[in-house]
Amino acid sequence: MSAGVKKAKSTGDLAKERNLPRKLIAPALIFSIALTQVPFLATIYFSLTEWNLLKPQDKKFAGIDNYLYVFQTGDLLPAIIATVGLTAFSVITSLLVGLFFAVLLDRKFLGQSVARTLIITPFLIMPAASALIWKFSMFDTNIGVINFVIQKLGFSAIGWSTQYPYISVIILLTWQFAPFMMLILLSGLQSQSREVLEAASVDRAGIWRTFAFITLPHLRQYIEIAILLGTIMLLQAFDPVAIMTKGTGGTKTLAYLLYERAFVGMNVGQAAAYGVVTVVLTIVVATVSLRSLFKVFISGVSK
Amino acid sequence: MRSTKARLITGMTWIIAVTYFFPVAWMFINSFKTENDAASLTPKFIFTPTLEGFSRLGERGMSNYLTNSLMASVVSTALVLALSIPAAYALSIRPIHKVQDALFFFISTRFMPAAASILPLFIIFKNLHVLDNIFALSLVYAAMNLPIAIWMMRSFLSEVPHEVIEASRIDGADFETELWSVVLPIVLPGIAAVALICFIFSWNEYFFSVLLTSANAKTTPPFLASFVDGRGQFLAVLSAASTVAALPVILAGWFAQKQLVRGLAMGAVK
């Protein structure tokens, strides 16, 4: 690439040149390791101790007791199901809603940019504020707007966040993340070649066939990126569960379960064991899916 | 015929957009109501507006929480930029061996549940007496945003034309000159996008703030939840607080939509 330039330099410069990239990446690498990997190693160590923060001086080695507890109490499987289920449903619904919005907004019409601005706003709202506003002004049984509409239509009020916490969390997450999906898919739609679309319309391909055979294949890469990024963000979603449902009705995700063990129960050893199991599961699931999606991503980036 | 159909779709799009936005509008409207108006069983659209809700935010000391949020967001964003620009530079313009492995490592730290690191961080912070310290929280936010920032920066940097860099090297520019006066000016919009997104994520963050801070360093998101009490009506003041908390990011997002899209797709979407 820059062979000519390099040749002109002395050997000392060359060594410097070769070390430079390492020096540049080192601070970020060290920082990242110190704040994510080292704490994880500490988590593994904690998981092997019997340690309650209410009695911090009684810390002792516990072997695999905490792990036995984790696998025997039966909290783990429901938490895994809740985490995977909530993430999967929310990613799928927000992707579908986002695709619908993207198609609607991909045409020229009066106030197009204003409509787009309105639709992206839920994604910008502080998630804690969204959860509170939905819980108390939309879902509430007495003063919630949704229940007002439902009652006007002749049905009886629904206790959304108490009776149907699972659906309520999915509705909230979809409302927040569909705009994000829409933004990515919209830039995919707008990068379609006009000539191909015109050719399709000259050939009288019809809207649906054009969509299915030209637009969707073109969008594939964008859809994959949207799913990857959406999964990363939704997998960690804690606010709606903590604020809206407190883990009731099948919404006790791994993150919330661990939070409960550690900061309500003050049991460091057990919470750490949950943490380790969570990470191992995430690694197992993610390695396969992440590696393959990552390839798509890299190829998207390097285009 | 065709135009009727087009008008119909436009009308439908508008109805959907307005409905989708409604919860936000409703939050805004409720923030100007008295508690009684806000708790009305029939949603009130016509009422005498009042600033009562907003004035109560001052009494509750909201400015402290906003200041904390601002500090944590600015400090962590500055740190992320300082770490991610050189790292991304090493991953794109002067590639190290195993670029893919390094990238995979960074992105995988974002996949790792916060649950895995929160306990030790809590205990280490406690022992170092930096629990409830805004700078300690900023460090955590920087670690949280670093992978995304590196990823985004890398894609912005790899768009800098090779010829430009080659030319500057032939002119004998050393590394500092190359970075500061050749590369950075070109990717300035990209840096702005990265900064905006890191700021937004830190400003909106809830989990770490709940667990790592209490009276002194608490940021706005956990503060919002403190308006909920079992005793009475709080929707108006909660709406006012939520409006104030969400407004900076909403405005920034509205004005920087393009950068936001590119940034959020981490540069993968052109």
Interface residues (C-beta under 8 A of the other chain):
Chain A: M1 S2 G4 V5 L20 P21 R22 L24 I25 P27 A28 L29 F31 S32 L35 T36 Q37 V38 P39 F40 A42 T43 F46 F101 L104 L105 R107 F109 L110 G111 A115 R116 T117 L118 I119 I120 T121 P122 F123 L124 I125 M126 P127 A128 A129 S130 L132 I133 W134 F136 S137 M138 N142 I143 V145 F148 W175 F180 L183 I184 L186 S187 G188 S191 Y222 I225 L229 I232 L235 Q236 F238 D239 A242 I243 L254 A255 L258 Y259 A262 F263 V268 A271 A272 Y274 G275 V276 T278 V279 T282 A286 L290 F294 F297 I298 G300 V301 S302 K303
Chain B: A6 I9 T10 M12 T13 W14 I16 A17 V18 Y20 F21 F22 P23 V24 W26 M27 N30 A38 A39 S40 L41 T42 P43 L83 S84 P86 A87 Y89 A90 L91 R94 P95 I96 Q100 A102 L103 F104 F105 F106 I107 S108 T109 R110 F111 M112 P113 A114 A115 A116 S117 I118 L119 P120 L121 F122 I123 I124 L139 V140 A142 A143 L146 P147 I150 R154 S155 S158 H162 E166 R169 I170 F175 I200 W203 N204 Y206 F207 V210 L211 T220 P221 P222 L224 A225 F227 V228 F234 L235 L238 S239 S242 A245 A246 V249 I250 A252 G253 W254 Q257 L260 V261 L264 A265 M266 G267 A268 V269 K270
